[in-house]
Structure formats: C-alpha cells, structure tokens
Amino acid sequence: MSDFFQNVTELAKLLSENPALHNIFAEEKPKEYEMVLKMASSPFFQWKPFGVAEGSGTCQHGFLKSRSRNKWAITGNRCGKTESGLIEDVSDCLLIDSITRSRSFKYAKPIRMWAVSDTEETSINVLERILVDRILGSDESGFMWNFVSDTSKYTARSGWANHQLEFTNGSFIQFKFSTQKRNTFQGTSLHKVHFDEVQPKDIYGECQARLADTNGYFIGTMTPIYDKTKGIPWIYEDLYLRRDDKDLEFHTWSLLDNPHVDEAAKARMMREWDEDEVEARVYGAFVPMGVKLALPSTVMREIRTQLKEYVSGSLELLEDGTVSFHEDRREIEIDGLRVESVAEATP
C-alpha cells in the first residue's frame, strides 16, 4: 500500500510541475488519471502543515517531522494540534510519511494504536469527527475511503462502530476514553498511542506499558487549560519540567502562528478572553487561571524573551525598606580546578 501511495504521489507531483502532460496522460491512462485527480482533491492530500522546516517557528511541520518516541504538541486553541496528530496517525497506519506522503520506514508492518479522549462524547465529536470530515473526507466515495475496511462503519451520531477504524492493510485505530477507567487500558500490546488533551496520570502509565513490547511511539496534543480543582495539568511537573531526563519532546506554537484563522477572528478571540486565559488559549502556556498575577502577562512574556540564563538566589527585605538579592553560591571550573563563586548582594 505504501508503494502505491508513493507512485501516485510522484505522478501527481509530475503532473503539477508539467501541466502540459495532463491531456496526454488523460488519453493514455484514463483510469490512473482519474485516480490521481481524486487523490489530489481529498482532504488528506490537500492538507499541508504550516511552519518552517528548520529553526524556530516549525509549528506543525516540526511536530510531524520529529521521530521522537514520546512527543507533545502543547499549543493554544485553534492551532491545528489535534488535526496534526490525526494526520500522523492515519499516515502511520498506511505506512507513509505524514509530510511527503511517500513510503515511510517508521514501521515495518501494519500497526495497532489507540487514540484516547476524556469521554465517549468527546471522542465522537472531536477525534472521530475530525478524522472523517477533515482527513478522510465526508464523502465515502472519496479517494481515502478506498483504504478503509468494509467492516468499519461510521455515522456522525455514534462515530465509528465499536469506536474502531480498521484499514485494508490491517492497521487499526481504537478510539478509547479515560472514563473507561484504568483496567480497560491493560493487557494488550500496541505500536502507538495518541492522547488528545490531558488524560489521567494512571492512564498515561498504562499506555506507556502497552508500548513496551514494540518500543512504540506516543504523541500528545493538548492545550494546558487550568482546572481550579486540580491546578495546572500534571504533565507540567511530571513531564515538561523533566523532559530532558525523560527524553521527551515538546513542540509549541500559538494561535497567532496559524495562517488558516482570519486575523480579525484572532483579535476578536483575544479581546474576549481574560488576560490569564490568553496565555493558555493563545500561547499554550502552563499558567493558572483566575489568579491575580504580580505582573501583567504581556510584561512576563517580554521578560522571558530577554532572559538568556537564569540566576538563582534569595531576596532580603532590609530595614530601610529596600530589597537586596543574594545570588546562590556556584562552582565553576577553571583549568580543571573547582572555584567557588560567591556573588555580592545586589540592591
């Protein structure tokens, strides 16, 4: 199947670069030509990631290009994070590259994977619906439906039958939800798991265990919305702050990076949200909501852009009302000798 995709993709590229060949190919190979046209009109092949290939601002492109075995897209709302994840999921199931649509060697054979939401309703109305409307195409006579098994039936009301999408090559996506509780996530071996939004920590642990046998891949797509009862999502302290030790990748981009959302709509949404909401819903930042901050978020963002290296220490309130900063002792190494560095107090 992956070779077929590569051949059709290369043919479509050839016709795109050489418009004069259209009439010739249509006469010589009418069936193949019709297939290329159907492929080119499908949402899956029309979808292109935004962002640059290298450096800063890679956005969707950088997330999809990464081959990290545990990676997260932490973004604001309306940033295309869920769609990016599903594009990769379908590509992986079809054994093709999610950017080039050519053959991929990420997996050697058809895969078993889970896509996890918080509730059944969310799974039907978000993951399962986006996959059909924006990736496969709602018209079941479309090109991508040729690769969906006849045993997989979809309705807008109930989603996929048994919440499972099976492809003709044997790969499948099982849509699960954390309200099914931890014991339903035990026992099986998988090649990939996709978390959409924050799921419970114990469910995450079970899903990691499911990937052990295959040394599989995990992706997370989420906006870190603050919960007044639970606080900032557990992912911040357990994963994000320890990302280097755990060999995790976090890809971030904001609503402002999305070229598919009208600029006037972006401005309107930012006006409607409170300042603390803007940090999470626009920039995808791990911040508390409904809590008065010492400095405005705009000032804090500006400070973060100017910081080159953090300095740790303590503040002391002096008798005259001034504040003094005492930098922590540090050890530096000069020509193999350890020298203790002691900074002076800074008023």
C-alpha positions in Angstrom: 0.0 0.0 0.0 2.8 2.4 0.9 4.4 1.8 -2.6 1.1 2.6 -4.2 0.8 5.9 -2.4 4.4 6.8 -3.3 3.7 6.0 -7.0 0.5 8.0 -7.1 2.1 10.9 -5.2 5.0 11.1 -7.5 2.7 11.0 -10.5 0.6 13.8 -9.0 3.7 15.9 -8.5 4.9 15.3 -12.0 1.5 16.5 -13.4 1.6 19.5 -11.1 5.0 20.5 -12.4 4.2 19.8 -16.0 0.6 20.9 -16.8 1.1 20.1 -20.5 1.1 16.4 -19.6 -2.5 16.4 -18.3 -4.1 15.8 -21.7 -1.6 13.3 -22.7 -1.9 11.3 -19.5 -5.7 11.5 -19.6 -5.8 9.9 -23.0 -3.2 7.3 -22.4 -4.1 6.2 -18.9 -7.7 7.4 -18.1 -8.2 5.2 -15.0 -4.9 6.2 -13.4 -5.5 9.8 -14.3 -8.9 9.8 -12.6 -7.4 8.3 -9.5 -4.7 11.0 -9.4 -7.4 13.7 -9.6 -9.4 12.0 -6.8 -6.4 11.8 -4.7 -5.4 15.4 -5.3 -8.9 16.5 -4.2 -9.0 14.5 -1.0 -8.6 16.4 2.3 -5.7 14.1 3.3 -3.6 15.1 0.4 -4.7 18.8 0.3 -3.6 19.2 4.0 -0.2 20.8 4.4 1.5 21.5 7.7 2.3 25.2 8.5 5.6 26.2 9.9 9.2 26.2 8.6 11.4 23.1 8.1 14.2 24.2 10.4 14.9 26.6 13.2 12.3 28.5 15.2 8.7 28.5 14.1 8.5 24.9 12.9 5.0 24.5 14.3 3.0 21.6 12.7 5.9 20.9 10.3 8.4 20.4 13.1 6.0 18.2 15.2 5.3 15.9 12.2 8.9 15.8 11.1 10.1 14.6 14.6 10.7 10.9 15.1 10.8 11.2 18.9 9.2 8.2 20.6 7.4 10.5 23.0 6.4 13.9 21.8 3.8 16.5 22.6 2.2 19.4 20.8 1.4 21.9 23.5 -0.5 24.8 21.8 -3.2 27.4 22.2 -6.8 26.8 20.9 -7.5 26.7 17.2 -3.9 25.8 16.4 -4.5 22.5 14.5 -2.8 20.3 17.1 -5.4 17.6 17.1 -5.6 17.6 13.3 -1.8 17.3 13.1 -1.8 14.3 15.4 -4.6 12.6 13.4 -2.7 13.2 10.1 0.2 11.4 11.6 -2.0 8.6 12.9 -3.5 7.9 9.5 -0.2 8.2 7.8 1.4 5.8 10.3 -1.4 3.3 9.7 -0.9 3.5 6.0 2.9 3.2 6.4 3.5 6.5 4.6 5.3 9.8 5.6 2.9 12.4 7.1 4.6 15.3 5.2 5.7 13.9 1.9 3.0 11.1 1.6 5.8 8.8 0.3 6.7 5.5 1.8 7.8 5.5 5.4 10.1 3.1 7.2 9.0 4.2 10.6 7.0 0.9 10.9 7.8 -2.4 9.2 4.2 -3.7 9.2 0.6 -2.6 9.9 0.1 -1.1 13.3 -2.2 -1.3 16.3 -2.9 2.0 18.0 -5.1 3.8 20.5 -6.4 7.4 20.2 -7.5 8.5 23.7 -10.0 11.2 24.7 -11.6 12.0 28.1 -15.2 10.9 27.3 -17.0 8.9 24.7 -18.9 12.1 23.6 -15.6 13.9 23.1 -14.2 11.0 21.1 -17.2 11.0 18.8 -17.5 14.8 18.4 -13.8 15.6 18.2 -11.3 12.9 17.3 -13.6 10.6 15.2 -15.4 13.5 13.5 -12.2 15.4 12.7 -10.7 12.3 11.2 -13.7 11.8 8.9 -14.5 15.5 8.0 -11.0 16.9 7.6 -8.8 13.9 6.7 -10.7 11.0 5.1 -13.4 13.3 3.7 -17.1 13.0 4.5 -17.9 11.6 1.0 -17.4 7.9 1.3 -16.8 7.7 -2.5 -13.6 9.7 -2.0 -10.1 8.5 -2.5 -9.1 7.8 1.1 -12.1 5.6 1.7 -10.6 3.0 -0.6 -8.2 2.2 2.2 -10.9 1.8 4.9 -12.0 -1.7 5.6 -15.6 -2.6 4.7 -16.0 -3.7 8.4 -15.6 -0.2 9.6 -18.8 1.8 9.6 -19.2 5.5 10.5 -22.1 7.7 11.5 -22.0 11.3 12.6 -24.1 10.4 15.7 -22.3 7.4 17.0 -18.8 7.7 15.4 -17.1 4.5 14.2 -18.8 1.2 15.0 -17.2 -0.1 18.3 -15.1 3.1 18.1 -12.6 1.3 15.8 -11.3 2.3 12.4 -9.6 -0.5 10.5 -7.7 0.0 7.3 -7.5 -2.5 4.4 -3.8 -3.3 5.2 -4.7 -4.5 8.7 -3.7 -1.4 10.7 -6.4 0.0 13.1 -7.1 2.9 15.4 -9.1 2.1 18.5 -10.7 5.2 20.0 -10.7 5.0 23.8 -11.7 7.4 26.6 -10.3 7.7 30.1 -13.8 7.4 31.7 -13.5 3.7 30.8 -11.1 3.6 33.8 -7.6 2.2 34.1 -8.3 -1.6 33.9 -9.6 -1.2 30.3 -6.2 0.1 29.3 -4.4 -3.1 30.4 -3.2 -6.2 28.7 -2.6 -5.5 25.1 0.5 -4.6 23.1 0.4 -1.5 20.8 2.7 0.3 18.3 1.3 3.8 19.1 -0.8 5.8 21.4 -2.2 9.3 20.9 -3.5 11.4 23.8 -5.8 14.2 22.8 -5.9 16.8 25.7 -4.9 15.9 29.2 -5.7 12.4 30.4 -5.2 11.0 33.9 -1.7 10.1 35.0 -2.5 6.5 35.7 -3.9 6.1 32.2 -0.7 7.5 30.8 1.3 4.9 32.8 -0.8 2.1 31.5 -0.5 3.3 27.9 3.3 3.5 28.2 3.3 -0.1 29.3 1.4 -1.0 26.2 4.2 0.3 24.1 7.0 -1.6 25.8 7.0 -4.7 23.7 7.2 -2.8 20.4 9.3 0.1 21.6 6.4 2.1 20.2 5.5 5.8 19.8 3.5 8.1 21.9 2.1 11.5 20.9 0.1 14.1 22.9 -1.9 17.0 21.6 -3.2 19.5 24.1 -4.0 23.0 25.3 -3.0 23.2 29.0 -6.2 24.6 30.5 -6.1 25.2 34.2 -8.5 23.3 36.4 -9.5 25.1 39.6 -9.8 21.8 41.5 -6.7 20.1 40.1 -4.5 23.0 39.3 -2.0 23.1 36.4 -2.1 19.8 34.5 0.2 17.1 36.0 2.1 17.0 32.7 3.9 20.2 33.6 5.7 18.9 36.7 5.9 15.2 35.7 6.9 15.5 32.1 7.6 19.1 30.9 10.0 20.1 33.6 11.7 16.7 33.4 11.7 16.5 29.6 15.5 16.3 29.2 15.9 13.5 31.7 13.0 11.5 30.2 14.0 12.2 26.6 10.7 13.9 25.7 10.0 16.5 23.0 7.6 19.4 23.5 6.6 21.3 20.4 4.8 24.6 21.0 3.1 27.2 18.7 0.4 29.7 19.2 -2.9 30.8 17.7 -1.0 33.7 16.1 1.1 31.2 14.1 -2.0 29.6 12.4 -2.4 31.1 8.9 -5.8 29.5 8.4 -7.5 31.6 11.1 -8.5 35.1 10.0 -6.5 37.8 11.7 -9.7 39.6 12.7 -11.0 36.4 14.3 -7.7 36.1 16.2 -8.0 39.6 17.5 -11.7 39.1 18.5 -10.9 36.0 20.5 -8.0 37.6 22.3 -10.3 40.5 23.3 -13.0 38.2 24.6 -10.6 36.1 26.8 -9.3 37.3 30.1 -5.6 38.1 30.3 -4.7 34.9 32.1 -6.8 32.9 29.6 -4.8 34.4 26.7 -1.6 32.8 28.0 -3.1 29.3 27.8 -5.7 29.6 25.0 -3.5 31.7 22.6 0.1 30.7 23.5 -0.4 27.2 25.1 1.3 28.2 28.3 1.1 26.3 31.6 -0.5 29.1 33.7 -3.1 29.3 36.4 -6.4 31.0 35.5 -8.5 33.2 37.8 -5.4 34.0 39.9 -4.1 37.6 40.2 -0.5 37.8 38.9 2.1 40.1 40.2 2.9 41.3 36.7 0.8 41.5 33.6 1.2 38.5 31.2 2.4 40.8 28.5 5.3 42.0 30.7 6.2 38.5 31.7 6.3 37.4 28.1 8.7 40.3 27.3 10.9 39.4 30.2 11.1 35.7 29.1 12.2 36.7 25.6 15.1 38.8 27.1 16.4 36.2 29.6 19.5 34.4 28.5 20.4 32.5 31.7 18.6 32.1 34.9 20.1 33.2 38.2 19.0 31.6 41.5 19.2 33.2 44.8 17.2 34.8 47.6 15.6 38.2 48.3 16.0 40.0 51.6 13.9 42.9 52.8 16.2 45.4 54.6 15.3 47.7 57.5 15.3 50.7 55.3 12.6 49.2 53.1 14.9 48.3 50.2 15.2 44.7 48.7 18.6 43.0 48.3 19.2 40.0 46.1 21.7 37.4 47.1 22.9 35.1 44.4 23.4 31.4 45.3 27.0 30.1 45.5 28.1 28.4 42.4 31.0 26.2 41.5 32.9 27.0 38.3 35.8 25.0 36.8 38.9 26.8 35.5 41.7 24.6 34.0 40.4 21.6 35.9 40.2 23.4 39.3 36.9 23.9 41.0 36.5 27.5 42.2 33.6 28.6 44.4 31.9 31.7 43.0 30.2 34.0 45.5 28.2 36.9 44.2 27.8 40.2 46.0 24.4 41.2 47.2 22.7 43.4 44.7 20.3 46.1 45.9 
